[in-house]
Amino acid sequence: MKKPSLEFLSLSLVLGIIGAIGSLLFFAWITTQVLEGETKHFDDVTRAAVHQFATPTLTATMRGISFVGSSLFLTIASIGMFIWMMSRGWKRDAWLLGLTMIGAGILNTTLKLSFRRPRPMPFFDLLPPESFSFPSGHSLASFCFFGALASILTARITNTKLNLMTWILSGTLVLAIGLSRIYLGVHYTTDVLAGFAAALIWIAVIRFVEMQIVRMRKSKREA
């Protein structure tokens, strides 16, 4: 029984590394395109395409979805989930989620200050956020939070259909948050894509480190 477990662990590590490298290359490419001004047409066209569907009801909905990806909401949600997991004895998962979100915040701030991309002019007479535009912090943080949460929960759920629904719900919510930022006009499309890519890189790093620790602990027990 040990051999298949180790084989699966190795396969997961390889897939994680491939995913991280792919995301890193994509992030590097899109960053270069943004800095050279090559994405202006793409950003303008996609922003206009999303904005043409604007209605008062949809705007209110998008503002609500955008709030779910805000720093305030995710901070409260992260603290709440941390306390809930600790109360259930899921100490490792609680710290994993906490470190993922703290790292996501540091990564987001570092990237914004590094690239200093100005914000686009928001739609619906909204005031532009004071932070820089690239990458989208809402996209990065929500991807990390809901991705990590889905991973933790599905690892403890044996029902395949429920696991699938958990991943679908998490993925849909993350995409909706990214779309809401484009719809409201507070981000360029490339900001959102870069936020997703950066989040995937960070999650892959966290996952890699976690699995390495698991391997070392297994080796010590077997020794």
Residue pairs with C-beta under 8 A, 6 or more apart in sequence:
2 222
6 218
9 211
9 214
9 215
12 207
12 211
13 208
13 211
13 212
16 204
16 207
16 208
16 211
17 204
17 208
19 200
19 204
20 200
20 201
20 204
20 205
20 208
23 197
23 198
23 200
23 201
23 204
24 197
24 201
26 197
27 194
27 197
27 198
27 201
30 39
30 190
30 193
30 194
30 197
31 115
31 134
31 194
33 39
33 190
34 115
34 117
34 134
34 190
34 194
35 115
39 188
39 190
42 189
42 190
43 120
43 188
43 189
43 190
46 182
46 189
47 120
47 182
47 185
47 188
47 189
50 179
50 182
50 183
51 123
51 183
51 185
53 183
54 123
54 124
54 183
58 183
59 124
59 183
59 184
62 179
62 180
62 183
62 184
63 180
63 184
65 173
65 176
65 177
65 180
66 138
66 177
66 180
66 181
66 184
67 73
68 142
68 173
68 177
69 138
69 139
69 141
69 142
69 177
69 178
69 180
69 181
70 138
71 105
71 137
71 141
74 101
74 141
74 142
74 145
75 101
77 145
78 97
78 98
78 101
78 145
81 94
81 97
81 149
82 94
82 97
82 98
85 91
85 93
85 94
85 97
85 152
86 94
90 152
93 152
96 148
96 152
96 206
96 210
97 145
97 148
97 149
97 152
99 206
100 144
100 145
100 148
100 202
100 203
100 206
101 141
101 144
101 145
101 148
103 144
103 202
103 206
104 140
104 141
104 144
104 145
104 199
104 202
105 141
107 140
107 198
107 202
108 135
108 137
108 140
108 141
108 195
108 198
111 134
111 135
111 198
112 131
112 132
112 133
112 134
112 135
112 137
113 132
115 132
115 134
116 132
117 132
117 133
117 134
117 188
117 191
118 132
118 133
119 128
119 129
119 132
119 133
119 186
119 187
120 128
120 133
120 185
120 186
120 187
120 188
121 128
121 185
122 128
122 184
122 185
122 186
123 183
123 184
123 185
124 184
124 185
126 184
126 185
126 186
128 186
129 186
131 137
133 187
133 188
133 191
134 188
134 190
134 191
134 194
135 191
135 192
135 194
135 195
135 197
135 198
136 178
136 181
136 187
136 191
136 192
136 194
136 195
137 195
138 177
138 178
138 180
138 181
138 187
138 195
139 174
139 177
139 178
139 181
139 187
139 191
139 192
139 195
139 196
139 199
140 195
140 196
140 198
140 199
140 202
141 199
142 173
142 174
142 177
142 178
143 174
143 195
143 196
143 199
143 200
143 203
144 199
144 202
144 203
146 170
146 171
146 173
146 174
147 170
147 174
147 199
147 203
148 203
148 206
149 170
150 166
150 167
150 169
150 170
153 166
154 163
154 166
154 167
157 163
157 166
174 196
178 192
178 195
178 196
179 192
181 187
181 191
181 192
182 188
182 189
182 192
